[in-house]
């Protein structure tokens, strides 16, 4: 099953229901208050616990036998873990609560209730373990948003020369920008729509852009366009980042497109529609397993407003997609 934010809410609700049913559980704790133990510090943490006379034991648990302690998880992070097939040792209390590694546990659970999860079991009930872990000198804390791509974003601007706002957008510091690609004032560059030739090796500009993207090895490519046939702002993107894209579009307060050509937008976001078209950079990204988001503003608004919107959306995406964590 594909992981959706709603799917994960249901997953968590399943556990809340367990609690309602009288299964002993601590109250779910917001992620920012959860002690996080980095993988590379796990040996130090275990050594520190042993030094305090606490027994620790490595082993295997069934995903369905473990319970969450943390209130929320980031669906995109679970999805990335699932797609990349990553494993991480989950730290578990004597009473089967996850102390650290909720995303990896969730990814295993979504695979199967009986999925095998590598664990370290610490011989303390979760309430005591939480108090103990908070005293670990190298403990860290994180917000739930800090979790998405493990590599950065590349912004490609001005693919079409007749879409001025898409050309004038600025990237936040630290984000690699390619472009503006086409400053000719017309859609085509040298008589060719560059964004239909990423798949055939015939266009030098497309080849150069793709080379730069390959060199940068980003987690996501953002492109900025304008659409004169649609009333509201929209984006089409890979489904792994749709949740974040929806949040960013909503945060702008702009009118969002409902219908995008022949596709219906979900809060301004289209995934799995007719776009990305064959030959487009977005299609190329999709084929290469790179997340992508194409931001489109409607030309019915004043240019300054469109540029401001594009800047707001790009900044929101860069922040939402890249703030890193383990
Ligand atoms: Zn365009």
Boltz pocket constraint, residues with backbone or C-beta under 6 A from the ligand:
constraints:
  - pocket:
      binder: B
      contacts: [[A, 159], [A, 160], [A, 163], [A, 224], [A, 225], [A, 226]]
      max_distance: 6.0
